[in-house]
Amino acid sequence: MSNQRSLKAWVQSGKVNRKLCIFTFMLVPVALLVIFTYIPFIKMIGFSFYDMKYIGDPEFVGLQNYVEVFTRKDCFQALKLSLYYIAASFIQLGLALYFASVLSFRVKGSGVFKGLMFFPYLVCGIAVGFIFKFFYTRGFVLDTVLQWCGFNLEQLPYWLKDTSINNISVAATSIWRYMGQGMVMFIGAIMSVDASLYEAGDIDGANSFQKFVYIILPNIKTIIVLNMILSITGSLSVFEPPYVITGGDFGTGTYFVIMNRLAHESQKVGLASAMAVVLLILIMIATLIQKGIEKYYFGVGETESIREVRKRKKRLEAEARGGAQ
């Protein structure tokens, strides 16, 4: 009886009870994550070493699928298309930061502008694709507006068929859709900046641009880095815009579109699995490189003391080189 009481008291103790609550609440989400994410991912890695279809016996081919990822023209070309979306992501972040800097302060009608700019992010990606499919179609919205501005329809390019411009047209849709998301994140970061810094800037006679450079940017660089990482990794895995707008035709098939085509149309499940693994590795490498560069040059993620030590070390090294000369 005493053992049962001691066990009950041990379970009801604050430290044990807290750990049990944490374990209980984490059990279901972690189980779902393992079952529907990690186990399928491990199985997919196994599939990447086989030449297989959805039906039939798989044939082990080792690393042949990975070699084919980098030797097939369509796979490698799809990787190069990510550069269009990376460029569009930087334009989108620049616009988001600009509008966030303006709308974070008292501007008449700022609430309406925030809502209008954030609304595209709430629209389903498939719907966005259909919107821009008709927007770019020959003789439709964009061509009509340009004709109002004095352009001749015959002089205008085929926005979705002309290979010199169609990838730019499709990549531009991501600017319209994701700018509002970045803007909201930047506004939240700017609003958290200590108001006394702005007051000090006013006393020193700083203008709006100087406040942006010396007060806003240093205090929101963590959010800027986060947005850049999300944008670049998202640019490597674009699927909805090219799939809905062009179907991946006319040289607009991104990595995910080609992967989907190989997996579901050509039934090359092993090759598609290898493409997915390669994409994951590329995203991890891009993220690590970007975080390393930003940590080295901007000190993101470092404490002030570490940054001061590094600056002092560089200064001493420069003085030592100067003395040696």
Buried (B, 14 or more C-beta within 10 A) or exposed (E): EEEEEEEEEEEEEEEEEEEEEEEEEEEEEEEEEEEEEEEEBEEBBEBBBBBBBEEEEBEEBEEBBBEBBEEBEBBEBBBEBBEBBBBBBBBBBEBBBBBBBBBBEEEEEBEEBBEEBBEBBEEEBEEBBEBBBEBBBEEEEBBEEBEEEEEEEEEBEBBBBBEEEBBEBBBBBBBBBBBBBBBBBBBEBBEEBEEEBBEEBEEEEBEEEEBBEBBBBEBBBEBBBBBBBBBBBBBBBBBBBBBBBBBBEBBBBBBBBBBBBBBEEEBBBBBBBBBBBBBBEBBEEBBEEBBEEBBEEBBBEBEEEEEEEEEEEEEEEEEEEEEEE
